[in-house]
Amino acid sequence: MSSGRITPRAQRVIQCCTCHRVRAGDAWEIRPDIVDAVISHGYCPTCYEEALRRVKTVASETSTRQTGGRAAILATY
C-alpha cells in the first residue's frame, strides 16, 4: 500500500496544461519519455499569452454587454 508521500527519487516536472510541453530549465520541450514523475501543471509562456488574450477578450465582451453595447459586439462576429 502506498503512503502517498513523494519520494526523493521521483522526478518532478512542470507540464503545460494546454500543449503538454515540459519545462526543462528555461526551455519548454515535448518530452514523451517522462513516465515516472510527479507532474505539476501550469502554462508555458506561449500558451499563457494565448490564454490571457482569451480572458481579456471575454472580459471586454462581458463589460460591453453590461453597458449596453451588445449590438456592437454581435456585429463583429
N, C-alpha and C positions, 0 to 999 in steps of 0.2 A: 504494500500500500504506500502511495506517495505521500510525503509530508506536505507537499505544496511549496516547499522552500526552494529558492533559486540557489543552485549550486555555483560555486566559484568557477567551475569548468564550463558552465553554459555560456555560449556566445550571446551577447546582447546586441541587437541591431535595431535601427530605426528604418521603417519601411514607409514609403509614401502611400497613403490610403487611396490615392487616385490612380497613379501609374505603376505602383508596386516596385519602383526602383528603391534601392537600398543605399543609405548614406555610408560612404567609405571615405572618411576624413572630410575633405572639403568638396568631394565629388559625390554624385548620385549615379549609381550604376545598376544595370539589370543583373541580378545575381540569382539564377535559378538553383545554384548549388547550395544555398543556405537551407539546411534541413533541421539540424538540432540546435535551435537558437531560441532565445527569448526575444519576441518581436514586439516592439512598441511602434505605434502608428503616428504619423504626422503628415506634413505636406513637404514635398521638395519645393525649391524656390519657384520653378516653372508652374507647378500645379497650384501653389499658394497664390501667385499673381492672378491666375485664371479664376480661382475660387473667390478672391477678393473682388475682382471685376464683376463677377456674377452677383455677389452680395450687394455691391454698390448699385448695380442696375436694378435689382429687385427693390432695394430701399428707395431709390429715386422714383420708381414707378408707383410704389405704395404711397410715398409722400405726395406725388402729383395727384393720385386718385383721391386722397383725403382732402386735397384743397380744391377739388372740382375740375381738375384738368384732364379728366378721363378721356375725353374725345381726342385730345392731342396725343395721348399715348396710343390709343387704338388706331389712330391714323398712321402710326409708324410701322405697324405690322403688315 
